[in-house]
Amino acid sequence: MNTVCPACGVAVVPGYVKCPRCHAGLPAGLGRTKRTTLDPGGTAVPRRGVPPWVVLGGVGLVLVVLVALALRGGSKKTEAPPPTPPEPIPAVVANPQPRPPTVTTQTAAPSPAQAQVAVADPGPAVAELKAALRAQRLWGAVEIVGQRVDVRSGSCADPAMRALVEAKKTMLHGAGLTNLRCVEQSGAVVFERDL
């Protein structure tokens, strides 16, 4: 036997405590039967409270944390900044003595050749030498050692290598390099020349 919700008029199955549509409470006489269990069934949601010991435990834990933080933060001593030393008082001399003249020495200006060697960057010149080696298929590694250029290649004995070094000699010297060695892969020096 179905009953009807007095609030909205929807049909309700016997045993429900609340209307499934409007959630209005149903009177006990509308198809509700007394049950012996604690669960009323239907759309009823049992209300369960939080046990008081859980609430007290949470409050106690918060208090312990706050006290610990307060004690920890309060034990730090703030250091006062160091005192500033008093400013010196200028001395007043009654009979000042004349100061001896200061002697300044002038250094000689570097010659244009020295200035060019000190400022020159050998990086671009070495990069151009590497590109020229690659273009003529004289594969090799180029390394700067102080003011010397080491070319490590298996083609050091090739006449094209000597011609290439001769062609790039002025450019390398202008970059501040003074010597060039051509070294085989084994480490033997094939030729060495001043730039």
C-alpha positions, 0 to 999 in steps of 0.5 A, a space after each residue: 500500500 503506497 501512501 502520499 506525502 502530505 506536503 507535495 503529494 508524491 507517492 511514498 513507499 511504506 517505511 520512509 521517514 522523509 519524503 524522497 522529493 521534498 524531504 518533509 517528515 512523514 507522519 507516523 500513521 502514513 504507512 510507517 511501521 515501527 522498527 526495532 533497529 536504529 536505522 530508520 531506512 529510506 532517505 533518513 540520514 542518521 545524525 551522529 555527533 563527534 565524541 567529546 573526547 575527540 573535540 577535547 583532544 583536538 583542542 588540547 593538541 592545538 594548545 600544546 602546539 601554540 605553547 611550544 611555538 611561544 616558548 621556542 620563539 620567546 627563547 631567542 635573544 635579539 642581539 643589539 646592533 654593535 655600538 657605532 664608534 665615535 667619530 674622530 675629532 679633527 686635531 687643530 695644530 697651533 703652528 702647522 709645518 709645511 708639507 713636503 711636495 708630493 712626487 708623482 712618477 709618470 709611466 711611459 705610454 705603451 707603444 702601439 705595438 704593445 697596446 695591440 698585443 695586449 688588446 688583441 683577441 686570438 679567438 676570431 683568428 683561430 676560428 678563421 684558421 679552423 674554417 680554412 683547414 676544414 675548407 681545404 680538407 686538412 682536418 685538424 684541431 687548433 689550440 692556443 697555448 700562450 702566444 703559440 698556436 698548435 695545429 694537430 692534424 694528420 696532414 701536417 706533411 701536406 704542402 697545402 698545409 704550409 701554404 695555408 699557414 703562410 697565407 694566415 701568418 699575418 692575421 695570426 700575428 695581428 691577433 698577438 700570436 707569435 709561433 705556430 706548430 703543426 703536430 701529427 696525431 701521434 704528437 710528433 712536431 712536423 714543422 714550427 714557424 714564427 709568425 
